[in-house]
Amino acid sequence: MQEFQAREIAFGLGLEGALIGKAVSTIMGCYNAFREYDASMLEINPLVVSGTT
């Protein structure tokens, strides 16, 4: 996965502004962990947007 693909996911989730960069970092980190540990599943609990940042 490349960062532009993570940005497309963030935009698809309806995120805006500073949340885009944070989401890209989170998505890329999850992807890298998934690949590095040859995982079959990755769980994130909780991941929510509350209020404005």
N, C-alpha and C positions, 0 to 999 in steps of 0.2 A: 504494500500500500504506500502511496505517496501522499504528501501533504495536501495536494490539490484534491485528491479523492476524499480525504478527511474533511476538507472544507465543504465539499459537495454534500457530504452527510450532514454536517452542521447546518448548512443552509436548508437542506431537506427537512430537518427537525424544526425549522422555523426560528432558529436562534439569530440574534442580531448583535451588532456592536462588539463590545469587549468579550462577550460570551463565545464568539466565533473562535478567537485565539485559544481560549481556555478549552473549548471543546476539541479543537484540533490536537492540542497537547494530550488531552485525555484519550482520545481515540487512537492516536499514534502510540501512546504508552501501552494501551491495552493490546493493540495489534502486535507490538514488539514483544510483550510478555507472552502473548499467545504463541507466537512463532518460536521464541527462544526456548520455551519449555515444552514445545510440541503438544500443546493443550488441545483438547477436543471441545472444551467449553470454558468460558470466562464469565464470572458473575460479578456484577457491580451493584453494591447495595449500600445505601441508597444513592441515587444520582438524580437530583431534582434542581429545578430553577425556582427560587423563592425570592420574590421582590426584585429590585433592580440592583445591578452591580456597577 
